[in-house]
Amino acid sequence: MSISFAMYSMINVSILLLSLACTVNSLKPATKYSKQAIDVKGAPSQNVVNASSFPVLMSYHYSSRDSEAIFIMSTCTLNYRWDGVALSKAQKSIVAFEVVDGAQVVKSSYVEPAVTINWQTNQRQMPEACQVKRWDEVLFVVICPKLGREVTATLSMHAGSERVEIWEGVHVSIDRDAVPTRQVQVCSMDGKPGDENVDRMLNHAAYYSAIGVDAVRLYYRGGWGAPGFSDELGSEELAAWIQSGKLEIVPWNPSWDMTPSNDAWKAPEPAGWECAGDGPAYLDCLYMAKGSVDWLGVVQQDEFYHPQKQKHLRKILASIPPDIDYLVYTLYEWNATRPGKVSNYLTEEHVLRSPYIGADGGTAWGVLVRPRSAVHLGAQGAVLSSDEALGRYLDPEGELVMEHFTKHPNVRFSRDIRVNTTAVNVRSLDDQAQTLSETELDESHFLEYQPYTVWKEEWAVKVAAVRKHIRHMYM
C-alpha cells in the first residue's frame, strides 16, 4: 500500500530553503535561510532548493575528523539566475565558460572567486579563508575550516573587491564521519516528473545488494520542496529498503531540462543538464563518502556491474592492493529501447547483447575509486589528488564488466579489443586498452546482437530473493 514518507523516514534533518525574494545588485542584502524540516528518506544530506542566489548552493556537510565544512555550488548559466533575474557584473565574472557555435568552451578570462566563512559564535567572529576548487568549468567545491561545535555560518564570496553572493544563517549539521562504514557503495540518479518507477529502483538496488554492494545512495530528482513536485515515491516496500540501510534516497534538485509546467525551475540558458543537477550530486556522493566508504562507483538505472569468475564484488575489491586507487571497467551494450518503461531489465524477453566489449566512444565506461584519494567524481570518471596515483583496468572476462541496457546501442562497429590489467599511473590508463582491429559496418550489415539469457535468468532469481528477504525482515 502507499504510505507517507513521514511514516518511515529514518533520519530527519533540516534542509534549509533559500528565500526567493532577494534581488541581485551590488547592494542587495545577504540571502537568508530559514529552517524547515523535510524528511530525507533515510539519507544524511543537506541540500538547498535555491533559485535566488548565484552560485547555486547545492549541498553542504562537515567532517569532524578533518575539521572542515564542505559546500558544493554550481554556476550553470550565463546571464540569469534560476529564477530568471539577471546576474550582477560580479556574478558574471566568475562564470568560466561561454557558448561558441553551440559548444561550451572555457572563457579566455574569468575571475576565480574568493570565499570566507564566519561561524556565528561568541568565541570566534572573524571570517576565515576557504579553499575554492573549480571543476567542469561550472562546479565549485568550497572547503572551509570548522572547529568546535558551531553549526551556523555566514558564507561570503567575492570576485576581487566585488561581492558575488553572501549566504547567511547556513546551518551545517550533517557530519559525514558519523555515517556507517562501508566497503563498497554506489551512487545513482533517478526521477523525472511523470517518469517515476519505484519497481525499477528496487530491482536495481536488489541487484547491487545481491552482488555485494553495501548500499545504494540514490539521488532522486523529484525535488522535494520545489514548486510543482510531490511525494510520488510512497511505497511500503521502499520504506523497508530504507529501514534496512541498503538504500538511501536523497531528495535532489532537478536538472535544467526537468522543469515542471509552472516553469519554477526554468533556466533561460541551460549550459548542460549534467552540471546543473547530476554533476553536483556526484560531488556530494564523493565528499560524503570520504569518511566511511572504501570503494565508490556511479551507476545509472540501466547499468549493472557484472562480476565474472568471482561473483561477489566485495571479494574482487578485497583482492586489490592498497596502493591502487582507481579501477576502470568496460561494458557490453544491450539493445534495450524502452529504458523509461522497463521495471526489470533481467526479465525483459526481447533485449539482446552486443558480441563485443566497448562502445562507440571507446573502451572505458566507468570507474570504481577510493574516495580518500579522489577530489572530483563524475558519471564516468574521477580526478585523484595525486598525479602519481596507480590504477588499472578490471579484466572484463575474469573480474568485472558493465552490462549497459541502453537505448542507443552500438550498431556500427565490430572490434577486437585487448585489455591490459597491469597497474600503471592513472594518466597512462588510456594505453591499457588497445583496439587491435575495428570494422565499420554499412547500413545493410548492422551488428547482430545476441541472446545472453543465462546471466539474466540467474540474477533475476537472485533479485527476487533479495526483495523477498527485505520484505520478510522489514515489513
C-alpha positions as a Markdown table, in Angstrom:
| # | Residue | x | y | z |
|---|---|---|---|---|
| 1 | Met | 0.0 | 0.0 | 0.0 |
| 2 | Ser | 1.1 | 3.6 | -0.4 |
| 3 | Ile | 2.1 | 5.5 | 2.7 |
| 4 | Ser | 3.6 | 8.9 | 3.5 |
| 5 | Phe | 7.4 | 9.2 | 3.7 |
| 6 | Ala | 6.9 | 10.8 | 7.2 |
| 7 | Met | 5.9 | 7.4 | 8.5 |
| 8 | Tyr | 9.2 | 5.8 | 7.7 |
| 9 | Ser | 11.9 | 8.4 | 7.3 |
| 10 | Met | 14.9 | 7.1 | 9.2 |
| 11 | Ile | 16.7 | 10.4 | 9.6 |
| 12 | Asn | 15.0 | 13.7 | 10.0 |
| 13 | Val | 17.4 | 16.6 | 9.3 |
| 14 | Ser | 16.8 | 20.3 | 8.5 |
| 15 | Ile | 17.1 | 21.2 | 4.8 |
| 16 | Leu | 17.4 | 24.9 | 4.6 |
| 17 | Leu | 15.5 | 26.7 | 1.9 |
| 18 | Leu | 16.8 | 29.9 | 0.4 |
| 19 | Ser | 14.4 | 32.9 | 0.3 |
| 20 | Leu | 13.3 | 33.6 | -3.2 |
| 21 | Ala | 12.6 | 37.3 | -2.6 |
| 22 | Cys | 16.1 | 38.7 | -3.0 |
| 23 | Thr | 17.1 | 40.9 | -5.8 |
| 24 | Val | 20.6 | 40.8 | -7.4 |
| 25 | Asn | 22.6 | 44.0 | -7.3 |
| 26 | Ser | 25.7 | 45.2 | -5.7 |
| 27 | Leu | 23.9 | 46.3 | -2.5 |
| 28 | Lys | 21.4 | 43.5 | -2.1 |
| 29 | Pro | 21.0 | 42.0 | 1.3 |
| 30 | Ala | 22.5 | 38.7 | 2.2 |
| 31 | Thr | 20.5 | 35.7 | 1.2 |
| 32 | Lys | 18.8 | 34.4 | 4.4 |
| 33 | Tyr | 18.0 | 30.8 | 5.3 |
| 34 | Ser | 15.0 | 29.6 | 7.3 |
| 35 | Lys | 14.8 | 26.2 | 8.9 |
| 36 | Gln | 12.3 | 23.8 | 7.6 |
| 37 | Ala | 12.1 | 20.1 | 8.5 |
| 38 | Ile | 11.8 | 17.8 | 5.5 |
| 39 | Asp | 12.1 | 14.0 | 5.5 |
| 40 | Val | 15.3 | 12.8 | 3.8 |
| 41 | Lys | 14.2 | 9.3 | 3.3 |
| 42 | Gly | 17.0 | 7.5 | 5.1 |
| 43 | Ala | 20.0 | 9.5 | 3.8 |
| 44 | Pro | 22.0 | 12.1 | 5.7 |
| 45 | Ser | 22.1 | 15.1 | 3.5 |
| 46 | Gln | 21.6 | 18.8 | 3.4 |
| 47 | Asn | 20.7 | 20.3 | 0.0 |
| 48 | Val | 19.1 | 23.6 | -0.8 |
| 49 | Val | 16.1 | 24.3 | -3.0 |
| 50 | Asn | 17.6 | 27.5 | -4.2 |
| 51 | Ala | 16.5 | 29.7 | -7.1 |
| 52 | Ser | 17.5 | 33.2 | -5.9 |
| 53 | Ser | 21.2 | 33.1 | -5.3 |
| 54 | Phe | 24.3 | 32.7 | -7.5 |
| 55 | Pro | 26.2 | 30.5 | -7.5 |
| 56 | Val | 23.6 | 27.9 | -6.5 |
| 57 | Leu | 24.4 | 26.3 | -3.2 |
| 58 | Met | 23.5 | 22.7 | -3.9 |
| 59 | Ser | 24.6 | 20.8 | -0.7 |
| 60 | Tyr | 26.8 | 21.1 | 2.4 |
| 61 | His | 28.1 | 19.0 | 5.3 |
| 62 | Tyr | 31.1 | 18.9 | 7.6 |
| 63 | Ser | 33.8 | 16.5 | 8.7 |
| 64 | Ser | 34.5 | 16.2 | 12.4 |
| 65 | Arg | 37.6 | 14.2 | 11.7 |
| 66 | Asp | 39.1 | 16.7 | 9.2 |
| 67 | Ser | 37.7 | 19.9 | 11.0 |
| 68 | Glu | 36.3 | 21.2 | 7.8 |
| 69 | Ala | 32.9 | 22.1 | 6.2 |
| 70 | Ile | 32.2 | 21.3 | 2.5 |
| 71 | Phe | 29.9 | 23.4 | 0.3 |
| 72 | Ile | 29.0 | 22.3 | -3.3 |
| 73 | Met | 27.9 | 25.0 | -5.7 |
| 74 | Ser | 27.0 | 25.4 | -9.4 |
| 75 | Thr | 27.3 | 28.3 | -11.9 |
| 76 | Cys | 25.5 | 26.5 | -14.6 |
| 77 | Thr | 24.1 | 29.6 | -16.5 |
| 78 | Leu | 25.5 | 32.6 | -18.5 |
| 79 | Asn | 23.3 | 35.6 | -17.7 |
| 80 | Tyr | 20.4 | 34.7 | -15.5 |
| 81 | Arg | 19.8 | 33.0 | -12.1 |
| 82 | Trp | 17.4 | 30.0 | -11.8 |
| 83 | Asp | 14.5 | 32.4 | -11.1 |
| 84 | Gly | 15.2 | 34.4 | -14.2 |
| 85 | Val | 16.7 | 37.5 | -12.6 |
| 86 | Ala | 19.8 | 38.9 | -14.4 |
| 87 | Leu | 23.2 | 38.1 | -12.9 |
| 88 | Ser | 25.2 | 41.0 | -11.5 |
| 89 | Lys | 28.5 | 42.1 | -13.1 |
| 90 | Ala | 30.5 | 40.3 | -10.3 |
| 91 | Gln | 28.4 | 37.1 | -10.7 |
| 92 | Lys | 29.0 | 37.1 | -14.5 |
| 93 | Ser | 32.7 | 37.5 | -13.9 |
| 94 | Ile | 33.1 | 34.1 | -12.2 |
| 95 | Val | 31.3 | 32.2 | -14.9 |
| 96 | Ala | 34.2 | 30.3 | -16.6 |
| 97 | Phe | 32.5 | 29.2 | -19.8 |
| 98 | Glu | 30.9 | 30.6 | -22.9 |
| 99 | Val | 28.9 | 29.0 | -25.8 |
| 100 | Val | 30.6 | 29.2 | -29.2 |
| 101 | Asp | 28.9 | 27.7 | -32.2 |
| 102 | Gly | 26.7 | 25.7 | -29.8 |
| 103 | Ala | 29.5 | 24.3 | -27.8 |
| 104 | Gln | 30.5 | 25.1 | -24.2 |
| 105 | Val | 34.1 | 26.3 | -24.0 |
| 106 | Val | 36.3 | 27.8 | -21.3 |
| 107 | Lys | 36.4 | 31.6 | -21.4 |
| 108 | Ser | 39.7 | 33.3 | -22.1 |
| 109 | Ser | 39.3 | 35.4 | -19.0 |
| 110 | Tyr | 37.3 | 34.9 | -15.9 |
| 111 | Val | 37.7 | 35.7 | -12.2 |
| 112 | Glu | 38.4 | 33.0 | -9.6 |
| 113 | Pro | 36.3 | 33.8 | -6.6 |
| 114 | Ala | 37.4 | 34.0 | -3.0 |
| 115 | Val | 35.3 | 32.7 | -0.2 |
| 116 | Thr | 35.3 | 33.3 | 3.6 |
| 117 | Ile | 33.3 | 31.8 | 6.3 |
| 118 | Asn | 32.2 | 33.3 | 9.7 |
| 119 | Trp | 30.9 | 30.8 | 12.2 |
| 120 | Gln | 28.4 | 32.5 | 14.5 |
| 121 | Thr | 29.7 | 32.0 | 18.0 |
| 122 | Asn | 30.8 | 34.3 | 20.8 |
| 123 | Gln | 34.3 | 32.9 | 20.7 |
| 124 | Arg | 35.2 | 33.3 | 17.0 |
| 125 | Gln | 33.7 | 36.1 | 15.0 |
| 126 | Met | 36.5 | 36.8 | 12.5 |
| 127 | Pro | 35.9 | 35.4 | 9.0 |
| 128 | Glu | 38.3 | 32.7 | 7.8 |
| 129 | Ala | 39.5 | 32.0 | 4.3 |
| 130 | Cys | 38.2 | 28.9 | 2.5 |
| 131 | Gln | 39.7 | 26.8 | -0.3 |
| 132 | Val | 37.8 | 27.1 | -3.7 |
| 133 | Lys | 38.1 | 24.3 | -6.2 |
| 134 | Arg | 36.5 | 24.6 | -9.6 |
| 135 | Trp | 35.5 | 21.6 | -11.6 |
| 136 | Asp | 34.0 | 21.2 | -15.1 |
| 137 | Glu | 34.1 | 24.9 | -15.5 |
| 138 | Val | 30.8 | 25.3 | -13.6 |
| 139 | Leu | 31.1 | 23.3 | -10.3 |
| 140 | Phe | 32.7 | 24.6 | -7.1 |
| 141 | Val | 33.8 | 22.7 | -4.1 |
| 142 | Val | 34.4 | 25.1 | -1.2 |
| 143 | Ile | 36.2 | 23.7 | 1.8 |
| 144 | Cys | 36.2 | 25.9 | 4.9 |
| 145 | Pro | 37.8 | 25.4 | 8.4 |
| 146 | Lys | 35.4 | 24.2 | 11.1 |
| 147 | Leu | 36.4 | 23.8 | 14.7 |
| 148 | Gly | 34.3 | 23.2 | 17.7 |
| 149 | Arg | 30.6 | 22.6 | 17.7 |
| 150 | Glu | 29.4 | 25.6 | 15.8 |
| 151 | Val | 26.9 | 24.7 | 13.1 |
| 152 | Thr | 25.6 | 28.1 | 11.8 |
| 153 | Ala | 27.7 | 30.2 | 9.5 |
| 154 | Thr | 27.7 | 33.1 | 7.0 |
| 155 | Leu | 29.5 | 32.3 | 3.8 |
| 156 | Ser | 30.7 | 35.2 | 1.6 |
| 157 | Met | 32.0 | 35.1 | -2.0 |
| 158 | His | 33.8 | 37.9 | -3.7 |
| 159 | Ala | 35.4 | 38.5 | -7.2 |
| 160 | Gly | 38.2 | 40.8 | -6.4 |
| 161 | Ser | 36.7 | 43.6 | -4.4 |
| 162 | Glu | 33.2 | 43.0 | -5.8 |
| 163 | Arg | 30.7 | 41.0 | -3.8 |
| 164 | Val | 29.3 | 38.0 | -5.6 |
| 165 | Glu | 27.0 | 36.5 | -3.0 |
| 166 | Ile | 26.5 | 36.1 | 0.7 |
| 167 | Trp | 24.7 | 33.1 | 2.3 |
| 168 | Glu | 23.7 | 34.0 | 5.8 |
| 169 | Gly | 22.5 | 31.5 | 8.5 |
| 170 | Val | 23.6 | 28.3 | 6.8 |
| 171 | His | 23.0 | 25.5 | 9.3 |
| 172 | Val | 25.7 | 22.9 | 8.7 |
| 173 | Ser | 24.7 | 20.0 | 10.9 |
| 174 | Ile | 25.5 | 16.7 | 9.0 |
| 175 | Asp | 28.7 | 15.1 | 10.0 |
| 176 | Arg | 29.9 | 12.7 | 7.2 |
| 177 | Asp | 32.1 | 10.9 | 9.7 |
| 178 | Ala | 29.1 | 9.8 | 11.7 |
| 179 | Val | 27.6 | 7.6 | 8.9 |
| 180 | Pro | 28.1 | 3.8 | 8.8 |
| 181 | Thr | 31.3 | 2.5 | 7.3 |
| 182 | Arg | 31.0 | 0.5 | 4.0 |
| 183 | Gln | 33.4 | -1.4 | 1.9 |
| 184 | Val | 31.6 | -0.6 | -1.3 |
| 185 | Gln | 28.8 | 1.9 | -2.2 |
| 186 | Val | 27.3 | 3.1 | -5.5 |
| 187 | Cys | 25.5 | 6.3 | -6.2 |
| 188 | Ser | 22.8 | 6.7 | -8.8 |
| 189 | Met | 20.4 | 9.2 | -10.2 |
| 190 | Asp | 16.8 | 8.8 | -10.9 |
| 191 | Gly | 13.5 | 10.6 | -11.2 |
| 192 | Lys | 11.9 | 12.8 | -13.8 |
| 193 | Pro | 8.5 | 14.4 | -13.3 |
| 194 | Gly | 6.0 | 11.9 | -14.8 |
| 195 | Asp | 8.5 | 9.1 | -15.2 |
| 196 | Glu | 8.7 | 7.6 | -11.7 |
| 197 | Asn | 9.3 | 3.8 | -11.5 |
| 198 | Val | 9.7 | 2.6 | -7.9 |
| 199 | Asp | 9.7 | -1.1 | -9.0 |
| 200 | Arg | 12.7 | -0.4 | -11.2 |
| 201 | Met | 14.5 | 1.4 | -8.4 |
| 202 | Leu | 14.0 | -1.6 | -6.1 |
| 203 | Asn | 15.1 | -4.2 | -8.7 |
| 204 | His | 18.2 | -2.1 | -9.3 |
| 205 | Ala | 19.0 | -1.8 | -5.6 |
| 206 | Ala | 18.3 | -5.5 | -5.1 |
| 207 | Tyr | 20.7 | -6.5 | -7.9 |
| 208 | Tyr | 23.5 | -4.4 | -6.4 |
| 209 | Ser | 22.8 | -5.8 | -2.9 |
| 210 | Ala | 23.0 | -9.3 | -4.4 |
| 211 | Ile | 26.5 | -8.8 | -5.9 |
| 212 | Gly | 27.8 | -7.4 | -2.6 |
| 213 | Val | 27.3 | -3.6 | -2.6 |
| 214 | Asp | 26.7 | -2.4 | 0.9 |
| 215 | Ala | 24.4 | 0.5 | 0.0 |
| 216 | Val | 22.9 | 2.4 | -3.0 |
| 217 | Arg | 22.7 | 6.2 | -2.4 |
| 218 | Leu | 20.1 | 7.3 | -4.9 |
| 219 | Tyr | 19.8 | 11.0 | -5.7 |
| 220 | Tyr | 16.1 | 11.4 | -6.7 |
| 221 | Arg | 15.4 | 14.4 | -8.9 |
| 222 | Gly | 11.8 | 14.7 | -7.7 |
| 223 | Gly | 12.9 | 17.9 | -6.0 |
| 224 | Trp | 11.1 | 17.8 | -2.6 |
| 225 | Gly | 10.1 | 21.3 | -1.5 |
| 226 | Ala | 10.2 | 22.6 | -5.1 |
| 227 | Pro | 7.0 | 24.0 | -6.7 |
| 228 | Gly | 5.4 | 21.5 | -9.0 |
| 229 | Phe | 6.7 | 18.3 | -7.4 |
| 230 | Ser | 5.1 | 15.9 | -4.9 |
| 231 | Asp | 6.0 | 12.8 | -3.0 |
| 232 | Glu | 5.3 | 10.3 | -5.7 |
| 233 | Leu | 7.5 | 7.6 | -4.2 |
| 234 | Gly | 5.3 | 6.4 | -1.4 |
| 235 | Ser | 5.6 | 2.6 | -1.1 |
| 236 | Glu | 5.7 | 0.2 | 1.9 |
| 237 | Glu | 8.5 | -1.9 | 0.3 |
| 238 | Leu | 10.6 | 1.2 | -0.4 |
| 239 | Ala | 10.2 | 2.1 | 3.2 |
| 240 | Ala | 11.5 | -1.4 | 4.2 |
| 241 | Trp | 14.6 | -0.9 | 2.0 |
| 242 | Ile | 15.4 | 2.4 | 3.6 |
| 243 | Gln | 15.0 | 0.8 | 7.0 |
| 244 | Ser | 17.4 | -1.9 | 6.0 |
| 245 | Gly | 20.1 | 0.6 | 5.3 |
| 246 | Lys | 20.8 | -0.8 | 1.9 |
| 247 | Leu | 19.1 | 2.1 | 0.1 |
| 248 | Glu | 19.3 | 5.8 | 0.8 |
| 249 | Ile | 17.2 | 8.3 | -1.1 |
| 250 | Val | 18.4 | 11.9 | -1.2 |
| 251 | Pro | 15.8 | 14.4 | -2.5 |
| 252 | Trp | 17.7 | 16.3 | -5.1 |
| 253 | Asn | 17.2 | 19.4 | -7.2 |
| 254 | Pro | 16.0 | 18.8 | -10.8 |
| 255 | Ser | 18.4 | 19.4 | -13.6 |
| 256 | Trp | 17.8 | 22.2 | -16.0 |
| 257 | Asp | 15.8 | 20.3 | -18.5 |
| 258 | Met | 13.5 | 18.8 | -15.9 |
| 259 | Thr | 11.1 | 21.7 | -15.4 |
| 260 | Pro | 7.5 | 21.5 | -14.1 |
| 261 | Ser | 4.7 | 23.1 | -16.0 |
| 262 | Asn | 4.8 | 26.2 | -13.9 |
| 263 | Asp | 8.4 | 26.9 | -15.0 |
| 264 | Ala | 9.5 | 27.4 | -11.4 |
| 265 | Trp | 12.8 | 25.9 | -12.3 |
| 266 | Lys | 13.1 | 27.2 | -15.9 |
| 267 | Ala | 16.6 | 28.2 | -16.8 |
| 268 | Pro | 16.9 | 30.8 | -19.6 |
| 269 | Glu | 20.2 | 29.4 | -20.8 |
| 270 | Pro | 21.0 | 25.8 | -19.8 |
| 271 | Ala | 24.7 | 25.0 | -20.1 |
| 272 | Gly | 24.3 | 21.3 | -20.0 |
| 273 | Trp | 21.9 | 19.2 | -17.9 |
| 274 | Glu | 24.5 | 17.3 | -16.0 |
| 275 | Cys | 26.3 | 20.2 | -14.5 |
| 276 | Ala | 23.2 | 21.7 | -13.0 |
| 277 | Gly | 21.7 | 18.7 | -11.2 |
| 278 | Asp | 23.7 | 15.5 | -11.7 |
| 279 | Gly | 27.2 | 16.9 | -11.5 |
| 280 | Pro | 26.8 | 18.4 | -8.0 |
| 281 | Ala | 25.2 | 15.1 | -6.9 |
| 282 | Tyr | 28.2 | 13.1 | -7.9 |
| 283 | Leu | 30.4 | 15.6 | -5.9 |
| 284 | Asp | 28.1 | 15.3 | -2.9 |
| 285 | Cys | 28.3 | 11.5 | -3.3 |
| 286 | Leu | 32.1 | 11.6 | -3.3 |
| 287 | Tyr | 32.7 | 14.0 | -0.4 |
| 288 | Met | 30.0 | 12.4 | 1.8 |
| 289 | Ala | 31.8 | 9.0 | 1.3 |
| 290 | Lys | 35.3 | 10.2 | 2.2 |
| 291 | Gly | 34.9 | 9.4 | 5.9 |
| 292 | Ser | 33.2 | 6.0 | 5.6 |
| 293 | Val | 33.5 | 4.2 | 2.2 |
| 294 | Asp | 36.4 | 2.2 | 0.9 |
| 295 | Trp | 35.3 | 1.9 | -2.8 |
| 296 | Leu | 32.8 | 4.1 | -4.6 |
| 297 | Gly | 31.1 | 3.9 | -8.0 |
| 298 | Val | 28.5 | 5.8 | -10.0 |
| 299 | Val | 25.8 | 3.8 | -11.9 |
| 300 | Gln | 22.6 | 4.7 | -13.7 |
| 301 | Gln | 19.4 | 2.8 | -13.5 |
| 302 | Asp | 20.1 | 0.9 | -16.8 |
| 303 | Glu | 23.7 | -0.1 | -15.7 |
| 304 | Phe | 24.6 | -3.3 | -13.9 |
| 305 | Tyr | 28.1 | -4.4 | -12.6 |
| 306 | His | 28.6 | -8.0 | -13.7 |
| 307 | Pro | 31.2 | -9.8 | -11.6 |
| 308 | Gln | 32.7 | -12.6 | -13.6 |
| 309 | Lys | 34.6 | -15.6 | -12.1 |
| 310 | Gln | 34.3 | -14.3 | -8.6 |
| 311 | Lys | 30.6 | -13.3 | -8.4 |
| 312 | His | 30.8 | -11.3 | -5.2 |
| 313 | Leu | 32.1 | -7.7 | -5.8 |
| 314 | Arg | 33.4 | -7.3 | -2.3 |
| 315 | Lys | 35.7 | -10.2 | -2.8 |
| 316 | Ile | 37.0 | -8.8 | -6.0 |
| 317 | Leu | 37.8 | -5.4 | -4.4 |
| 318 | Ala | 39.3 | -7.1 | -1.3 |
| 319 | Ser | 42.0 | -8.5 | -3.6 |
| 320 | Ile | 43.0 | -5.1 | -4.9 |
| 321 | Pro | 46.4 | -4.0 | -3.4 |
| 322 | Pro | 46.1 | -0.9 | -1.2 |
| 323 | Asp | 48.3 | 1.2 | -3.4 |
| 324 | Ile | 45.8 | 1.0 | -6.3 |
| 325 | Asp | 43.1 | 3.7 | -6.0 |
| 326 | Tyr | 41.4 | 3.7 | -9.4 |
| 327 | Leu | 39.7 | 0.8 | -11.3 |
| 328 | Val | 38.4 | 1.1 | -14.9 |
| 329 | Tyr | 35.8 | -1.1 | -16.4 |
| 330 | Thr | 34.5 | -1.6 | -19.9 |
| 331 | Leu | 31.0 | -2.7 | -21.0 |
| 332 | Tyr | 28.7 | -4.7 | -23.1 |
| 333 | Glu | 25.8 | -2.7 | -24.7 |
| 334 | Trp | 22.3 | -4.1 | -25.0 |
| 335 | Asn | 19.6 | -3.1 | -27.4 |
| 336 | Ala | 17.0 | -2.1 | -24.8 |
| 337 | Thr | 14.8 | 0.5 | -26.5 |
| 338 | Arg | 12.4 | 1.4 | -23.7 |
| 339 | Pro | 14.5 | 2.4 | -20.7 |
| 340 | Gly | 11.9 | 4.6 | -19.1 |
| 341 | Lys | 9.2 | 1.9 | -19.2 |
| 342 | Val | 11.3 | -1.1 | -18.1 |
| 343 | Ser | 10.8 | -2.2 | -14.5 |
| 344 | Asn | 13.2 | -5.2 | -14.6 |
| 345 | Tyr | 15.8 | -5.5 | -17.4 |
| 346 | Leu | 16.7 | -9.0 | -16.2 |
| 347 | Thr | 13.2 | -10.3 | -17.1 |
| 348 | Glu | 12.8 | -8.4 | -20.4 |
| 349 | Glu | 12.4 | -11.0 | -23.1 |
| 350 | His | 13.4 | -9.1 | -26.2 |
| 351 | Val | 16.7 | -7.4 | -25.2 |
| 352 | Leu | 19.9 | -8.7 | -26.8 |
| 353 | Arg | 23.6 | -8.1 | -26.1 |
| 354 | Ser | 26.4 | -6.9 | -28.3 |
| 355 | Pro | 29.0 | -9.6 | -29.0 |
| 356 | Tyr | 31.8 | -7.0 | -28.5 |
| 357 | Ile | 33.0 | -5.1 | -25.5 |
| 358 | Gly | 33.3 | -1.3 | -25.6 |
| 359 | Ala | 31.1 | 1.5 | -27.0 |
| 360 | Asp | 31.4 | 3.8 | -30.0 |
| 361 | Gly | 33.1 | 6.3 | -27.7 |
| 362 | Gly | 35.9 | 3.9 | -26.6 |
| 363 | Thr | 36.7 | 1.0 | -24.3 |
| 364 | Ala | 36.5 | 2.6 | -20.9 |
| 365 | Trp | 33.0 | 3.2 | -19.5 |
| 366 | Gly | 33.3 | 4.0 | -15.8 |
| 367 | Val | 35.4 | 3.7 | -12.6 |
| 368 | Leu | 35.5 | 2.4 | -9.1 |
| 369 | Val | 37.6 | 4.7 | -6.9 |
| 370 | Arg | 38.8 | 5.0 | -3.4 |
| 371 | Pro | 37.1 | 8.2 | -2.1 |
| 372 | Arg | 40.0 | 9.0 | 0.2 |
| 373 | Ser | 42.2 | 9.7 | -2.9 |
| 374 | Ala | 39.7 | 11.5 | -5.2 |
| 375 | Val | 38.9 | 15.2 | -5.4 |
| 376 | His | 36.3 | 15.0 | -8.2 |
| 377 | Leu | 33.8 | 12.4 | -9.3 |
| 378 | Gly | 31.7 | 12.4 | -12.5 |
| 379 | Ala | 29.4 | 9.9 | -14.2 |
| 380 | Gln | 32.2 | 8.0 | -15.9 |
| 381 | Gly | 35.5 | 9.1 | -14.3 |
| 382 | Ala | 37.3 | 10.7 | -11.3 |
| 383 | Val | 40.2 | 13.0 | -10.6 |
| 384 | Leu | 42.7 | 11.9 | -8.0 |
| 385 | Ser | 44.6 | 14.1 | -5.6 |
| 386 | Ser | 48.0 | 12.7 | -6.7 |
| 387 | Asp | 49.4 | 12.7 | -10.2 |
| 388 | Glu | 51.4 | 9.6 | -9.2 |
| 389 | Ala | 48.3 | 7.5 | -8.2 |
| 390 | Leu | 48.0 | 4.0 | -9.6 |
| 391 | Gly | 45.1 | 2.5 | -11.4 |
| 392 | Arg | 44.3 | -0.4 | -13.7 |
| 393 | Tyr | 41.6 | -2.0 | -15.9 |
| 394 | Leu | 39.4 | -4.7 | -14.5 |
| 395 | Asp | 39.5 | -7.8 | -16.6 |
| 396 | Pro | 36.1 | -7.9 | -18.4 |
| 397 | Glu | 36.3 | -11.7 | -18.7 |
| 398 | Gly | 37.8 | -12.6 | -15.3 |
| 399 | Glu | 36.8 | -9.8 | -12.9 |
| 400 | Leu | 34.0 | -7.3 | -13.8 |
| 401 | Val | 32.3 | -5.8 | -16.8 |
| 402 | Met | 29.3 | -3.4 | -17.0 |
| 403 | Glu | 26.1 | -4.6 | -18.6 |
| 404 | His | 24.5 | -1.4 | -20.1 |
| 405 | Phe | 20.9 | -1.6 | -21.2 |
| 406 | Thr | 21.0 | 1.4 | -23.4 |
| 407 | Lys | 18.5 | 2.8 | -25.9 |
| 408 | His | 21.4 | 3.9 | -28.2 |
| 409 | Pro | 23.5 | 0.8 | -28.7 |
| 410 | Asn | 26.5 | 0.5 | -30.9 |
| 411 | Val | 25.4 | -0.8 | -34.3 |
| 412 | Arg | 28.3 | 0.4 | -36.4 |
| 413 | Phe | 31.4 | -1.4 | -35.4 |
| 414 | Ser | 32.8 | -4.9 | -35.0 |
| 415 | Arg | 36.0 | -4.8 | -33.0 |
| 416 | Asp | 38.8 | -6.8 | -31.3 |
| 417 | Ile | 40.0 | -5.2 | -28.1 |
| 418 | Arg | 42.6 | -6.4 | -25.6 |
| 419 | Val | 42.6 | -5.1 | -22.1 |
| 420 | Asn | 45.9 | -5.0 | -20.1 |
| 421 | Thr | 45.2 | -5.2 | -16.3 |
| 422 | Thr | 48.7 | -4.2 | -15.2 |
| 423 | Ala | 48.7 | -1.3 | -12.7 |
| 424 | Val | 50.0 | 1.9 | -14.2 |
| 425 | Asn | 49.9 | 5.6 | -13.5 |
| 426 | Val | 46.3 | 6.8 | -14.0 |
| 427 | Arg | 47.5 | 9.2 | -16.7 |
| 428 | Ser | 48.6 | 6.1 | -18.8 |
| 429 | Leu | 45.4 | 4.1 | -18.5 |
| 430 | Asp | 44.2 | 5.0 | -22.0 |
| 431 | Asp | 47.2 | 3.0 | -23.3 |
| 432 | Gln | 46.0 | -0.2 | -21.5 |
| 433 | Ala | 43.0 | -0.9 | -23.8 |
| 434 | Gln | 44.2 | -1.3 | -27.3 |
| 435 | Thr | 41.8 | -1.8 | -30.3 |
| 436 | Leu | 43.6 | -4.4 | -32.4 |
| 437 | Ser | 41.1 | -4.3 | -35.2 |
| 438 | Glu | 37.8 | -2.5 | -36.0 |
| 439 | Thr | 35.4 | -2.7 | -38.9 |
| 440 | Glu | 32.8 | -0.2 | -39.7 |
| 441 | Leu | 29.6 | -1.8 | -40.9 |
| 442 | Asp | 27.5 | -0.3 | -43.6 |
| 443 | Glu | 23.7 | 0.3 | -43.5 |
| 444 | Ser | 22.9 | -3.1 | -44.9 |
| 445 | His | 25.1 | -5.0 | -42.4 |
| 446 | Phe | 24.3 | -3.9 | -38.9 |
| 447 | Leu | 25.9 | -5.5 | -35.9 |
| 448 | Glu | 23.9 | -8.6 | -34.9 |
| 449 | Tyr | 23.0 | -8.6 | -31.2 |
| 450 | Gln | 22.8 | -11.9 | -29.4 |
| 451 | Pro | 20.8 | -13.5 | -26.6 |
| 452 | Tyr | 22.5 | -13.7 | -23.3 |
| 453 | Thr | 19.9 | -15.4 | -21.1 |
| 454 | Val | 22.0 | -17.4 | -18.6 |
| 455 | Trp | 23.2 | -14.3 | -16.7 |
| 456 | Lys | 19.8 | -12.6 | -16.9 |
| 457 | Glu | 17.9 | -15.7 | -15.6 |
| 458 | Glu | 20.4 | -16.4 | -12.8 |
| 459 | Trp | 20.3 | -12.9 | -11.4 |
| 460 | Ala | 16.6 | -12.3 | -11.9 |
| 461 | Val | 16.1 | -15.2 | -9.4 |
| 462 | Lys | 18.6 | -13.6 | -7.0 |
| 463 | Val | 17.0 | -10.2 | -7.3 |
| 464 | Ala | 13.6 | -11.7 | -6.5 |
| 465 | Ala | 15.1 | -13.5 | -3.5 |
| 466 | Val | 16.7 | -10.3 | -2.1 |
| 467 | Arg | 13.4 | -8.4 | -2.4 |
| 468 | Lys | 11.6 | -11.2 | -0.7 |
| 469 | His | 14.2 | -11.2 | 2.1 |
| 470 | Ile | 13.8 | -7.4 | 2.7 |
| 471 | Arg | 10.0 | -7.7 | 2.8 |
| 472 | His | 10.3 | -10.5 | 5.3 |
| 473 | Met | 12.7 | -8.7 | 7.6 |
| 474 | Tyr | 11.4 | -5.2 | 7.5 |
| 475 | Met | 7.7 | -5.2 | 6.6 |
